[in-house]
Amino acid sequence: MNELKLQSETERLVLRPLQKEDYERWLEGFRDRLPSQYKYDGDGIDLNGWTKEEFHDVVAKYQGLADHDEAYVFGVFRKSDQKHIGKVEFCTIMREEFQWGLLGYRMHNQFWNNGYGKEAVKEGLSIAFKNLGYHRIEAHINLDNTPSIRLAEAAGMNYECTRKGFIYEFNEWTDNLVYYINSL
């Protein structure tokens, strides 16, 4: 995919694939995070030892995933100061007659409660439908992840069902809510 087609802007945000030049902004976003606010406010990234070269490897990996239509990872940057505030990502579940993808999102907690998550996810969904050709996007959300449920609903997604024992995490098979949205 051409990176230029995958960049999009809202009033306050820029969504685009990460670039090698983003290393300092990306690192700052993680370093400035507040202590974990609740169970799902972890990112699993240990910044000790993260080098510019390792970040460049991640950027190349993400580009490779996009080139193979497996996943698309968009850094979310605030226009006013170019700070990296999070990410929105899509993984291809199935193409052909389905055109079906999975949505993931994470905003750094120091930027919460400003509407950035809703703005970023809505714009990400627009990219997924208009530029990436998906017809259906799902979000799989833990039953007790109220902030994520609110964000999915605010972005226009609808509850479809609860999948029992769906994702293996926390050393067990967990139930997940399925939220979806279809292209128009």
C-alpha positions in Angstrom: 0.0 0.0 0.0 1.1 3.5 -0.7 1.8 5.3 2.6 0.5 8.6 1.3 -3.0 7.2 0.7 -3.0 5.9 4.3 -2.4 9.2 5.9 -5.5 11.0 7.1 -6.2 14.1 9.2 -9.0 15.3 11.5 -9.4 18.7 13.0 -6.9 17.8 15.7 -5.1 14.6 14.7 -3.0 13.0 12.1 -3.2 9.2 11.5 -0.5 7.6 9.5 1.9 4.7 9.4 4.9 5.1 11.8 8.1 6.3 10.1 11.7 6.0 11.2 11.7 9.7 12.0 9.0 9.2 14.7 11.3 7.4 17.1 11.7 10.3 19.6 8.0 11.2 19.6 7.0 7.6 19.9 9.4 7.1 22.9 8.2 10.3 24.6 4.6 9.2 24.3 5.4 6.0 26.3 7.8 7.6 28.7 5.3 10.3 29.7 2.5 7.8 30.5 0.9 8.1 33.9 0.8 5.1 36.2 -1.7 2.5 35.1 -5.2 3.7 35.6 -7.0 0.3 35.4 -6.6 -3.3 34.5 -6.4 -2.8 30.7 -4.2 0.3 30.8 -1.0 -1.6 30.2 0.9 -1.8 27.0 3.4 -4.5 27.7 6.3 -2.4 26.3 9.4 -2.3 28.4 11.3 0.8 27.3 14.6 -0.3 28.8 17.0 -1.0 26.0 14.7 0.3 23.2 17.0 1.7 20.6 16.4 3.7 17.4 17.4 0.6 15.4 14.8 -1.6 17.2 12.2 1.0 16.5 13.2 1.1 12.8 12.8 -2.7 12.8 9.3 -2.3 14.1 8.5 0.3 11.5 9.8 -2.1 8.8 7.8 -4.9 10.3 4.6 -2.9 10.2 5.2 -1.9 6.6 5.7 -5.5 5.7 2.4 -6.5 7.3 0.7 -3.7 5.4 2.4 -4.8 2.1 1.0 -8.3 2.7 -2.5 -7.0 3.7 -2.1 -8.6 7.1 -2.3 -5.5 9.3 -2.2 -1.8 9.2 -0.9 0.2 12.2 -1.5 3.9 12.3 0.3 6.2 14.7 -2.0 8.9 16.1 -0.3 12.3 16.4 -1.7 15.5 17.7 -1.5 18.2 15.1 -0.8 21.1 17.5 2.6 19.7 18.7 3.1 16.4 16.8 3.0 14.4 20.0 2.5 10.7 19.5 -0.7 10.0 21.5 -1.5 6.4 20.5 -2.4 4.0 17.7 -5.3 2.6 15.8 -4.7 -0.7 14.0 -6.6 -3.1 11.7 -5.8 -6.8 11.1 -7.3 -8.6 8.1 -9.4 -11.5 9.3 -10.6 -12.6 5.8 -10.8 -11.0 2.4 -12.5 -12.4 -0.7 -16.3 -12.2 -0.3 -16.0 -11.1 3.4 -13.6 -8.1 3.4 -13.5 -8.5 7.2 -11.1 -6.9 9.6 -10.3 -6.5 13.3 -9.9 -3.1 15.0 -7.5 -2.4 17.9 -6.8 0.9 19.6 -4.7 2.3 22.4 -4.3 5.9 23.5 -1.6 6.9 26.0 -3.3 7.6 29.3 -1.9 11.1 29.7 -4.1 12.1 26.7 -7.4 10.5 27.9 -10.6 12.4 28.4 -10.0 14.8 25.5 -12.0 12.9 22.9 -8.9 11.9 21.0 -9.8 8.2 21.1 -13.2 8.7 19.5 -11.7 11.0 16.9 -8.9 8.6 16.1 -11.1 5.5 15.9 -13.7 7.2 13.7 -11.0 8.4 11.3 -9.4 5.0 11.4 -12.7 3.4 10.4 -13.0 5.8 7.5 -9.6 4.8 6.3 -10.5 1.1 6.8 -13.6 1.4 4.6 -12.4 4.0 2.0 -8.8 3.1 1.5 -8.3 -0.5 2.7 -11.5 -1.9 1.3 -12.9 -3.6 4.3 -16.7 -4.1 4.5 -17.0 -5.2 8.1 -14.8 -4.3 11.1 -15.1 -5.9 14.5 -13.7 -5.0 17.9 -13.3 -7.8 20.5 -13.6 -6.3 24.0 -13.2 -7.8 27.4 -16.5 -7.9 29.3 -15.2 -5.6 32.1 -13.4 -3.1 29.8 -16.0 -0.3 30.2 -13.8 2.5 28.7 -13.2 0.4 25.5 -16.9 -0.4 25.3 -17.8 3.3 25.5 -15.2 4.2 22.9 -16.5 1.5 20.4 -20.1 2.8 20.9 -19.0 6.4 20.6 -17.3 5.6 17.3 -20.6 4.2 15.9 -20.0 0.4 16.5 -22.8 -1.8 17.6 -22.8 -4.7 20.1 -23.4 -8.0 18.2 -22.8 -10.9 20.6 -20.6 -12.3 23.4 -18.1 -14.9 22.3 -17.4 -17.4 25.1 -13.8 -18.5 25.7 -12.8 -16.5 22.7 -9.3 -15.1 23.4 -6.5 -16.7 25.5 -5.2 -14.0 27.8 -4.4 -13.7 31.5 -3.6 -17.4 31.5 -7.2 -18.4 30.6 -9.7 -18.3 27.8 -11.7 -15.1 28.2 -15.2 -14.2 27.0 -15.3 -11.1 24.7 -17.9 -8.7 23.5 -18.1 -8.3 19.8 -18.8 -4.9 18.5 -19.0 -4.3 14.7 -19.6 -1.8 12.0 -20.2 -2.3 8.3 -19.3 0.1 5.5 -22.1 2.0 4.0 
